[in-house]
């Protein structure tokens, strides 16, 4: 992105929401790592991961529409989706840590 390029308000809001979901997953993981695994609700982790995946899919589809409607450039859309995808990957890593800690899978 050039110096003057920025995300639009809608993109910033979506990024904020995605990072909030990612933060929730990290909080869940940290609770497991610092507490007793017998009392941990693994379904909460899986539910957050599903929310992250669904939101990522929704944002990717909307990004194509927005770029085609010239709401922002292709380059801005690519960087935006890269950030969304990185959040989704972090959510996957959290699930891996949780599953390893609980001895599942």
C-alpha positions in Angstrom: 0.0 0.0 0.0 1.2 3.5 -0.8 1.7 5.9 2.1 -1.6 7.6 1.5 -3.6 4.3 1.3 -5.6 3.3 4.3 -8.3 0.8 5.0 -11.8 2.2 5.0 -14.0 2.3 8.1 -15.8 -0.9 7.2 -12.5 -2.8 6.8 -11.2 -1.4 10.2 -14.4 -2.5 11.9 -14.2 -6.0 10.4 -10.5 -6.3 11.4 -11.4 -5.2 14.9 -14.1 -7.8 15.2 -11.9 -10.5 13.8 -9.1 -9.6 16.2 -11.6 -9.6 19.0 -12.6 -13.2 18.1 -8.9 -14.2 18.0 -8.3 -12.6 21.3 -11.2 -14.6 22.8 -9.6 -17.8 21.5 -6.2 -16.8 23.1 -8.0 -16.0 26.4 -9.6 -19.5 26.4 -6.2 -21.1 25.6 -4.5 -19.2 28.4 -7.2 -20.3 30.9 -6.6 -23.9 30.0 -2.8 -23.5 30.2 -3.0 -21.9 33.7 -5.8 -24.0 35.1 -7.0 -27.5 35.6 -7.8 -29.2 32.3 -10.6 -31.3 33.9 -12.8 -28.2 34.3 -12.0 -26.8 30.8 -14.9 -26.5 28.3 -13.3 -27.4 25.0 -16.5 -26.7 23.1 -16.0 -23.0 23.8 -12.7 -23.1 21.9 -14.2 -25.0 19.0 -17.2 -22.6 18.8 -14.9 -19.6 18.7 -12.8 -21.3 16.0 -16.0 -21.9 14.0 -17.0 -18.3 14.4 -13.5 -17.2 13.1 -13.7 -19.5 10.1 -17.2 -18.4 9.2 -16.4 -14.7 9.6 -13.2 -15.2 7.5 -15.3 -16.8 4.7 -17.9 -14.0 4.9 -15.2 -11.3 4.7 -13.4 -13.0 1.8 -16.6 -13.1 -0.2 -17.5 -9.5 0.7 -13.9 -8.4 -0.2 -14.4 -9.6 -3.8 -17.6 -7.7 -4.1 -16.1 -4.6 -2.6 -13.0 -4.7 -4.9 -15.2 -5.2 -7.9 -17.4 -2.2 -6.8 -14.2 -0.1 -6.4 -14.7 0.5 -2.7 -10.9 0.1 -2.4 -8.1 -1.2 -4.6 -7.1 -4.8 -5.2 -3.8 -4.2 -3.3 -5.7 -2.9 -0.3 -8.1 -5.8 -0.5 -5.2 -8.2 -0.6 -3.5 -6.8 2.4 -6.8 -6.7 4.3 -7.6 -10.4 3.5 -4.0 -11.3 4.4 -4.6 -9.9 7.9 -7.9 -11.7 8.2 -6.2 -15.0 7.1 -3.4 -14.5 9.7 -6.0 -14.2 12.4 -7.7 -17.4 11.2 -4.4 -19.2 11.3 -3.8 -18.1 14.8 -7.2 -19.5 15.7 -6.1 -22.8 14.2 -2.9 -22.8 16.3 -4.9 -22.2 19.4 -7.1 -25.2 18.6 -3.9 -27.3 18.1 -2.5 -26.2 21.5 -5.8 -26.9 23.3 -6.1 -30.3 21.7 -2.5 -31.2 22.6 -3.0 -30.1 26.2 -6.2 -32.1 26.5 -4.7 -35.1 24.7 -7.4 -35.2 22.0 -7.0 -35.9 18.4 
